[in-house]
Amino acid sequence: MADRIRELEKRITEIENALKKLQRGETKPVVCSFLEKSWPEGGSVMFCIYLRTIKAGVEAQGIYLKAKEVLSADLRNLANVCSILANEKRMTILRHLMEGPKQASELAKITKLNSGPLHFHLKELMKTKFIIQESERGPYVLTLLGFVVYSMAALLTSEVMKGKDSSLYEPFTPLELE
């Protein structure tokens, strides 16, 4: 238990240091850290912290999932979400929204899509809450959920491309349920 706490404290320190670097302008504006550990109260948790620069300084947001939620996910819904992500144009939209909000006209130029097909893809991404549009003619904005989903997909892609050298190919320890 003490080792787990020390490891979590170490990761929190890493996140604090990343935040300080971000405030000093020494790093890019997006940092994401994933923790997957068992908690003393029982169960495992995956936690993601997202930092970004805003006009007033730095904003930090976080999300977490308990192992029970991960293991009880509705498989049909999971497959539907994966099918939404299995489209290069939608992934292009998510990637470019990581740079900041974009108007539909900007996204049309980036994706090389006409209005109809572009709005179809935007609606699909909005259904899953990966992106939002705060006003009818306002820009499209990436949500924290969209950031996490894109980041995890990019991480998995990177690890798959590494082949046998990836640490993700080590045996998996099953998640603890509460």
C-alpha positions, 0 to 999 in steps of 0.5 A: 500500500505504501508503494502505491501511495509513493507511486501516485505521489510521484505521478502527482509531482510530475503533473505539478512540474508539468503545470509549472513548465506550462505556466513558464511557457517551457512546454506545449499547452496540452499535457495529459497523464493517465494513472491506473492504480488500485485505491485503498478504498477498493477498485481501480481508477484510470485518471486523466488530467488535461492542462491547457493555456487560457487567457487568465493562465492555465486551466486544469480539468480531470476525468476518471473511470472506475474499473467497474464502469469500464468492465460494465460498458454496454458493448453495442454502445462501445462498438458505435463509439468506435465506429464513429472514430473509425473515420479519417475525416472525423479524426482530422476534425478532432486533431485540428480542434486540439489546436483550438475552436474552429468555424465550419468554414475552417474545418471545410478547408482542412478536411476538403469536404463540402458543407453537407458531408462536413456537417454529417461528420460534425453531427456524429462527433457532437452526438458522442459529445466529443465536440460541441458548438456553443452557439448556432453559428459559433465555432466547434470546440473539442470537449475534454472527452474528445481530447481524451478519446483522440489522445488515447487513439493516438497513443494506441496507434503509436504503440501498435506501430512500435510492434513488439518493442511496446510496453503495452505488449506486457501481460495485463493484470485484470482490473479489480472490481469494487 
